[in-house]
Amino acid sequence: MRGTIGSGVGTAFGTFGELLQGVLPEKDGDFLVTLPVARWTRATFRPDPRMSEVVVRPAHKQKALRLARTIVERAPLPASGVPTGGVLTVTSVIPEGKGLASSSADLVATARAVGQALGIAMPPARIERLLARIEPTDGVLYPGIVAFHHRSVRLRAVLGSLPAMTVVGIDEGGAVDTVAFNRIPKPFTSAQRHDYARLLDRLAGAIRSRDLTEVGRVATRSALMNQTLRHKRSLERMREICREVGGLGVAVGHSGTTLGVLLDAADPACPHRATAAARACTELAGGVSVYRTLSFPNTLRTTTSHTLPA
């Protein structure tokens, strides 16, 4: 039953692209591994029985609006018997169309806000089912680093957490429609699909052992393998910058326009390395952004029945 109607607030973090993204040998093998960063979306939903429908601010957040209306339409009617309209406000500092999970964060924050306002529990499994009707979705509804089947919107495994990293990133410009990108056939051979399976195993082991060097290697390999799908003209130079400053590797928005050098935030030399990387990156793009990855110390590593053996 729905509880007392009041305002609801929901938040969700973004990502800096993905540590790994590709296709596994199995059916429905499209997957990604998240790289959560300290960039956030905040959604607020204020129900109003005087309104006949839900509206969204800003107006272009149409996917979030669609989700909010779906949740409201499926909710039990309030005591008045009148369907609830209301105002959904979405505020985000995550750039859109860059491969930073902005749309996924909008949707997850919206589900949490509307659910809280209407007294409807929003566990991850319910959010997955709701989001699967809208678009391919990142795994930002789970705390920690996760392997996620983004096209079918299904958790594969919670891989755990890593020590904080600094990401010195650039944007090659433009924007990518995630839905359109995910319709593109993936021309990976059987051998390449098995390569992705091995990379996923390597990455899972690196996260388990908190081996940032190996994490960087896997991220760089994934970026290179993605070049056939979404070419990054700056990738080779970013790899050079990474080597010059002593970075861990390069991560990219596989379906976006961003590339970043990964640095160990606990390294005493990290500020110097980040400054040197940012200076070199200005040659490639007008704007350079610095991100910090999120750590989740209480995250337990779990797997689903579909996960490859660790």
Sequence and secondary structure as in RCSB ss.txt:
>XXXX:A:sequence
MRGTIGSGVGTAFGTFGELLQGVLPEKDGDFLVTLPVARWTRATFRPDPRMSEVVVRPAHKQKALRLARTIVERA
PLPASGVPTGGVLTVTSVIPEGKGLASSSADLVATARAVGQALGIAMPPARIERLLARIEPTDGVLYPGIVAFHH
RSVRLRAVLGSLPAMTVVGIDEGGAVDTVAFNRIPKPFTSAQRHDYARLLDRLAGAIRSRDLTEVGRVATRSALM
NQTLRHKRSLERMREICREVGGLGVAVGHSGTTLGVLLDAADPACPHRATAAARACTELAGGVSVYRTLSFPNTL
RTTTSHTLPA
>XXXX:A:secstr
       EEEEEEEEEEEEEEEE SSTT EEEEEEEEEEEEEEEEEEETT SSEEEESTT HHHHHHHHHHHHHS
   TT    EEEEEEEE S TTSSS HHHHHHHHHHHHHHHHHT    HHHHHHHHTTT    STTSSSEEEEET
TTTEEEEEEE    EEEEEEE SS   HHHHHTS     HHHHHHHHHHHHHHHHHHHHT HHHHHHHHHHHHHH
GGGTS  TTHHHHHHHHHHHT SEEEE TTSSEEEEEEETTSTTHHHHHHHHHHHHTTT S EEEEEB   TT  
 EE TTS   
